[in-house]
Every structure is written in structure tokens, then in C-alpha cells.
Amino acid sequence: MANPVPITPVLLTPGQYYAASATSGMQPASGDSGSYSGPFMIEEQSLNYNYCRVPEALYGSATYSLSSYAQTMTVGQTLLALQCYADYTIRKSYETFDTEKWQQNQRFKVMSVSADPYGNQYGSVSAGTFGPAGGVVTTQKYYARRPWKDTDVEVTRTAHGFNFFMSDALAPYIMQVPHAANGGSQVYAMNNYEPFATHSWLRGTSLDGARGTWATNLPGGPQGTLHPGAAHAVWDMGWLGQKIGPWMPSQDNTTDVYIVTDALGTMVRDSKLVRDGAAGNVLSPHLNGYKENHEGFAEYSPDRHTWT
């Protein structure tokens, strides 16, 4: 059997490939039949994610009267909201190969779009950069093969999570729980700027640190619940892709993709992804509920990504 070939991406095109560097033993062997038979240990990992650049609004100014109220907001920075899928396997194979050992690093393709979820256009997006939204896929899995050892064990790991969670407005003041997740689905927020834009508009005011959304969500007041179209707050687990001020395509570069993808791989390895619909404790590892609200597995290694 020939050595593995890159998988075919299914997302938008065009995109830019990031190829793994040439490494000893990574040149493909010829032919469909081989002279080395199993059992072999075959190890693989992959990582795919969707992303959307989201705005963080800051309070600008306001005018007041007894008959009207007008408030001006400004975009302080933009960041990437990420929905990640990762997997890892070790399997025992009795296939026949052209080589006894084989290793290849992980390759990716970024597929960006030029419009945001609301249809706004921002100009030309350079190949290999994030743009306002899109996806990054593994086009070639990390793959390692060697003869099977008696101590080897088959393993399957999967993870699906986000780099943020939904949090009730002013939760620290109402529930006395630091930034607890409210059980809302992050899928709703991925294409909705409102939860992100209201993320920190109270910064610099007396309620700095609260995540305000509804006027009723004041200390001692009623607590809102998440529903489609509701302004709700988002709390991050490590924002990535930060760009200061209103975003434009010229702010992006290909290095952003390397940095964000490697950082996301580290979040998978350290089980820092937040599961969809997380509720309760998300930020305190020593308290109950933390483990249940997170996704990831220690076998994933971002060191297997190559960007040359």
C-alpha cells in the first residue's frame, strides 16, 4: 500500500496551503503494493476550526434629556471567535506498506471569505490570511508509523469546543459567582456580533469588569435568560487574533494563522476548549464542574504543525 496522501478539504476555496517541511523519510514511496507487513502502530492527529472576527465595543459618549437618550459606541478591538474540532488516534494495522517507518507533519489550509456574517464587505482579503470569517482545515494529518510493540495500546480521542463561553450580564454582581457560564450555546454567538460587542462596553465606568447587556440586569434586579436575538455577554478563555481599533484587511498577515492555530492546538492539549452549552464553573480548575465544562486531550501536540 502507498503511503498516506493529504485529505481533500471540503470548505470554501480559494485558499492557501501551508506545507510541512521536508524531513528525512517523508518522501512518498512509489507503487500500490509494499514489502512490509504489519502489525504496525499508526498514530494520527488533525485539527479543524471555524472562525469569525468579532468586534469589542467601547463606550464613546452619550447625550441625555428627559425625552431622549443617545449613546455613541466605538470599536476598540477585534478578536477571533473559534469553534474547534480535533481528533487523535493510535491504531493497530495489518496493512502492507512500502516502508517500515513513516512520518509526516500536519498541513493546513485557510479558507477565508470577504464578507462578515451580516454581508458587509471590507475589500480584498490577501491569500493565506484570516479575513472577516472562514475556516482552517487539516489537509494532511500528522501521521507516524512504526512496527507495533507489545506495550502499545489503541487510542481514540476527540474534542469539540470554543475559546469562549456565554455568561449572564453582571453575573459577578448578581450571582456572586465569578463569570459563570449560563448554559447558552456558543454556536448562536459565532455569527452574531451583539454578544461580543456588548462584551465590555462598561470598561472605564464604575461597573468595569461586568459584562452588561440588558438594562434589567442591574445589581439586585431581575436576571435575564438567553434566547435567540437577546443581547448576552461573552467571556473569553484566551482571545486570539487581536487587532486594535476598527478592523481592515490590511491588518491581517499570514503569521496570524500560524500563531492562532498553534495556540488553539495548545488549548486542545491542555483541555482549555469550552464545551458547547457550558454551565456553571468554567474558570476555577480546583472547583466542581470545571472538568465537565472543558474539552481536549493531552495526546494532541501543536509541535507537529509545520509552517514552512
HELIX and SHEET records of a PDB file:
HELIX    1   1 ALA A  171  ILE A  174  1                                   4    
HELIX    2   2 GLN A  186  MET A  190  1                                   5    
HELIX    3   3 GLU A  194  ALA A  197  1                                   4    
HELIX    4   4 PRO A  249  GLN A  251  5                                   3    
HELIX    5   5 THR A  254  ARG A  269  1                                  16    
HELIX    6   6 LYS A  291  ASN A  293  5                                   3    
HELIX    7   7 PRO A  302  ARG A  304  5                                   3    
SHEET    1   A 6 GLN A  16  TYR A  18  0                                        
SHEET    2   A 6 ARG A 107  VAL A 113 -1                                        
SHEET    3   A 6 ALA A 133  GLN A 140 -1                                        
SHEET    4   A 6 PHE A  40  TYR A  64 -1                                        
SHEET    5   A 6 TYR A  69  SER A  93 -1                                        
SHEET    6   A 6 VAL A 155  PHE A 162 -1                                        
SHEET    1   B 6 GLN A  16  TYR A  18  0                                        
SHEET    2   B 6 ARG A 107  VAL A 113 -1                                        
SHEET    3   B 6 ALA A 133  GLN A 140 -1                                        
SHEET    4   B 6 PHE A  40  TYR A  64 -1                                        
SHEET    5   B 6 TYR A 142  PRO A 147 -1                                        
SHEET    6   B 6 TRP A 102  GLN A 104 -1                                        
SHEET    1   C 6 GLN A  16  TYR A  18  0                                        
SHEET    2   C 6 ARG A 107  VAL A 113 -1                                        
SHEET    3   C 6 ALA A 133  GLN A 140 -1                                        
SHEET    4   C 6 PHE A  40  TYR A  64 -1                                        
SHEET    5   C 6 TYR A  69  SER A  93 -1                                        
SHEET    6   C 6 LEU A 240  ILE A 244 -1                                        
SHEET    1   D 2 TYR A  36  SER A  37  0                                        
SHEET    2   D 2 THR A  96  PHE A  97 -1                                        
SHEET    1   E 2 PHE A 164  SER A 167  0                                        
SHEET    2   E 2 ALA A 233  ASP A 236 -1                                        
SHEET    1   F 2 ALA A 181  ASN A 182  0                                        
SHEET    2   F 2 ALA A 279  GLY A 280 -1                                        
SHEET    1   G 2 LEU A 273  VAL A 274  0                                        
SHEET    2   G 2 HIS A 294  GLU A 295 -1                                        
END                                                                             
